[in-house]
């Protein structure tokens, strides 16, 4: 599957689940882990788990098998590894603490 299509699937799933403050970070050439990070916030542990589950189910429905799903036990930060795209769903305090956007700031698209 094309990366653009995979990102569209992820964004649609996050939008469907009412994910907040969704960011796409292009990390191609900066890490061997993945090509893109998608970061979104959920309002509670339950919402974070639900968003990650929706992403996982949507990927599977499009015949993309996730490599892993981590963090469901606490629901504060759940990672869905889709290979070329790694999705981070976090509660706002956790997102603020780890500041992944700041870590990869040079990879964010320019503000319009």
Phi, psi and omega in degrees: 000141178293145180300318180302319179294319179296317178298318178299320178298315180297313181297320179296319179294317179294321178294317179302321181273006179064041174295151184244153174048057184280129179232143174247129180238121179275113181245018177301133180081356180251339178208151178270356184293315187198177176261327182221143167254138168243126183241134179216158177250147171241159187275344182205171177304315181297318180294318179299312179298319180295316178300313179298319178295323178293319177297313180300312182295320180294318177299313180298322179296336178258021176062033173248115181271117177300144177281335181186159177221117184235144173099002181297333183298322180261326179077008178275328179209112180245132180248129175246113182266110179252020179085265181290343179229126176246124184257128177247119176245123188226155167286148183307318179297324179291318179298318179295320182295313185275336174046054179301324178300319180292321179300321182252027187307323181288352180262352180285148176294152180295143179292142181275000000 
